[in-house]
Amino acid sequence: MTTFVELSTKAKMPILGLGTWQSPIGKVRDAMKFAIDIGYRHFDCAYVYQNENEIGNAMEEKIEEGVVTREDLFVVSKLWCTFHEKSLVKEACQNTLAALKLAYLDLYLMHWPMGFKAGEELFPADENGMIIPSDTDFLDTWEAMEELVDAGLVKSIGLSNFSCEQIERLLKKPDLKYKPVNNQIESHPYLPQEELVNYCQSQEISVTAYCPLGAPNWPRGEDFCLLDDPKIKEIADKHSKTSAQVIETFVCVLSPFKVFDFELTKEEMETILSFKRRYRICSLSM
Ligand SMILES: NC(=O)c1ccc[n+]([C@@H]2O[C@H](COP(=O)([O-])OP(=O)(O)OC[C@H]3O[C@@H](n4cnc5c(N)ncnc54)[C@H](OP(=O)(O)O)[C@@H]3O)[C@@H](O)[C@H]2O)c1
């Protein structure tokens, strides 16, 4: 069974990671400590989740207890959209590092390709509730992120929520210094994004799937019932597994990794790929 993916920098990223979105203050510290105790080493954080300080406390405690060393951990965080201006990128990264109590990040992602108006508000909106954009081009933001690698603040840099066209534009940047090592995207049976996954792999860009189970705690339409989908349930029953295990296996195979003790047949993969529901959970529709 595979446990790591080798990034184009040769760094090893554990395939399964703990996401920290919606992990509330007051609970995330214990969740992190428990996760470290049971063997999680890859942690997915972000400035916008507003819980990095507690996550940092948990990692610090576990390092002090001698349970893990910093080098055992693979810590990811993300540059929020209000910090896309070149002059804001380094301080944004330093703030995340200070909250996480780390000297460096293993991977720093541009959370979204589009920037928002700089300022205190995470989602600056106009009177109609529409986001006020920043006019910074993500190519310029990327240059500032490259400087973070040179300054030793991050080991590698990557993308999140980038489409094929946007990645291609970045890869064609004439003076590109560092290629993105990863693109973190929504991927689950109702939005597999297999074309994007294949494109990233053809460019040696690893893919991290988010919302693999369809973010069951996030509000959505009544027609979204991924964990109760009868076709998935049928496949799960055949393997004596849960629907969640079938979905995780499906998402891993797309990437393509084997992490569980059972495999889906070609027909089962095709059944799930044929759903074609194209249901996007993180649509940032505003
Ligand atoms: N880059 C981006 O823009 C972006 C966007 C969204 C997410 N992410 C990252 O991706 C991570 C994962 O996304 P996600 O949290 O939406 O993932 P998800 O795996 O789709 O949903 C996680 C939730 O599923 C529930 N769950 C776990 N196992 C289950 C099971 N066996 N049966 C039923 N429910 C189960 C848990 O609920 P309970 O906690 O109630 O047990 C958990 O909170 C996030 O935490 C974040 O780090 C990134």
The ligand as an SDF file (V2000), in Angstrom:
LIG
                    3D

 48 52  0  0  0  0  0  0  0  0999 V2000
   -8.5280   24.1980   -0.7740 N   0  0  0  0  0  0  0  0  0  0  0  0
   -9.7870   24.4370   -0.5230 C   0  0  0  0  0  0  0  0  0  0  0  0
  -10.3910   25.3830   -1.0520 O   0  0  0  0  0  0  0  0  0  0  0  0
  -10.5110   23.5650    0.4320 C   0  0  0  0  0  0  0  0  0  0  0  0
  -11.9190   23.5770    0.4880 C   0  0  0  0  0  0  0  0  0  0  0  0
  -12.5590   22.7040    1.3710 C   0  0  0  0  0  0  0  0  0  0  0  0
  -11.8030   21.8360    2.1520 C   0  0  0  0  0  0  0  0  0  0  0  0
  -10.4330   21.8530    2.0900 N   0  0  0  0  0  0  0  0  0  0  0  0
   -9.5980   20.9760    2.9450 C   0  0  0  0  0  0  0  0  0  0  0  0
   -9.9780   19.6520    2.7480 O   0  0  0  0  0  0  0  0  0  0  0  0
  -10.3050   19.0700    4.0150 C   0  0  0  0  0  0  0  0  0  0  0  0
  -11.3190   17.9850    3.8060 C   0  0  0  0  0  0  0  0  0  0  0  0
  -12.5380   18.5610    3.3220 O   0  0  0  0  0  0  0  0  0  0  0  0
  -13.8580   18.2280    4.1120 P   0  0  0  0  0  0  0  0  0  0  0  0
  -13.6180   18.5000    5.5510 O   0  0  0  0  0  0  0  0  0  0  0  0
  -14.9760   18.8780    3.4330 O   0  0  0  0  0  0  0  0  0  0  0  0
  -13.8490   16.6190    3.8640 O   0  0  0  0  0  0  0  0  0  0  0  0
  -14.9140   15.5020    3.8220 P   0  0  0  0  0  0  0  0  0  0  0  0
  -14.1100   14.2670    4.0540 O   0  0  0  0  0  0  0  0  0  0  0  0
  -15.7480   15.5640    2.5900 O   0  0  0  0  0  0  0  0  0  0  0  0
  -15.8590   15.8020    5.0640 O   0  0  0  0  0  0  0  0  0  0  0  0
  -15.3400   15.6880    6.3680 C   0  0  0  0  0  0  0  0  0  0  0  0
  -16.4750   15.3980    7.3140 C   0  0  0  0  0  0  0  0  0  0  0  0
  -17.0140   14.1250    7.0030 O   0  0  0  0  0  0  0  0  0  0  0  0
  -17.5000   13.5160    8.1600 C   0  0  0  0  0  0  0  0  0  0  0  0
  -17.1210   12.1080    8.1140 N   0  0  0  0  0  0  0  0  0  0  0  0
  -15.8830   11.6010    8.2010 C   0  0  0  0  0  0  0  0  0  0  0  0
  -15.9210   10.2640    8.0970 N   0  0  0  0  0  0  0  0  0  0  0  0
  -17.2200    9.9320    7.9570 C   0  0  0  0  0  0  0  0  0  0  0  0
  -17.8760    8.7000    7.8300 C   0  0  0  0  0  0  0  0  0  0  0  0
  -17.1970    7.5560    7.8380 N   0  0  0  0  0  0  0  0  0  0  0  0
  -19.2070    8.7290    7.6980 N   0  0  0  0  0  0  0  0  0  0  0  0
  -19.8950    9.8800    7.7160 C   0  0  0  0  0  0  0  0  0  0  0  0
  -19.3070   11.0990    7.8480 N   0  0  0  0  0  0  0  0  0  0  0  0
  -17.9790   11.1070    7.9700 C   0  0  0  0  0  0  0  0  0  0  0  0
  -16.8270   14.1870    9.3570 C   0  0  0  0  0  0  0  0  0  0  0  0
  -17.8480   14.7200   10.1420 O   0  0  0  0  0  0  0  0  0  0  0  0
  -17.6740   14.7570   11.7540 P   0  0  0  0  0  0  0  0  0  0  0  0
  -16.5800   15.7210   12.0120 O   0  0  0  0  0  0  0  0  0  0  0  0
  -19.0270   15.2120   12.2230 O   0  0  0  0  0  0  0  0  0  0  0  0
  -17.3240   13.3600   12.1620 O   0  0  0  0  0  0  0  0  0  0  0  0
  -15.9960   15.2990    8.7360 C   0  0  0  0  0  0  0  0  0  0  0  0
  -16.1880   16.5160    9.3750 O   0  0  0  0  0  0  0  0  0  0  0  0
  -10.7710   20.2620    4.8530 C   0  0  0  0  0  0  0  0  0  0  0  0
  -10.7830   20.0070    6.2280 O   0  0  0  0  0  0  0  0  0  0  0  0
   -9.7570   21.2770    4.4350 C   0  0  0  0  0  0  0  0  0  0  0  0
   -8.5380   21.0680    5.1130 O   0  0  0  0  0  0  0  0  0  0  0  0
   -9.7960   22.6820    1.2410 C   0  0  0  0  0  0  0  0  0  0  0  0
  1  2  1  0
  2  3  2  0
  2  4  1  0
  4  5  1  0
  4 48  2  0
  5  6  2  0
  6  7  1  0
  7  8  2  0
  8  9  1  0
  8 48  1  0
  9 10  1  0
  9 46  1  0
 10 11  1  0
 11 12  1  0
 11 44  1  0
 12 13  1  0
 13 14  1  0
 14 15  2  0
 14 16  1  0
 14 17  1  0
 17 18  1  0
 18 19  2  0
 18 20  1  0
 18 21  1  0
 21 22  1  0
 22 23  1  0
 23 24  1  0
 23 42  1  0
 24 25  1  0
 25 26  1  0
 25 36  1  0
 26 27  1  0
 26 35  1  0
 27 28  2  0
 28 29  1  0
 29 30  1  0
 29 35  2  0
 30 31  1  0
 30 32  2  0
 32 33  1  0
 33 34  2  0
 34 35  1  0
 36 37  1  0
 36 42  1  0
 37 38  1  0
 38 39  2  0
 38 40  1  0
 38 41  1  0
 42 43  1  0
 44 45  1  0
 44 46  1  0
 46 47  1  0
M  CHG  2   8   1  16  -1
M  END
$$$$
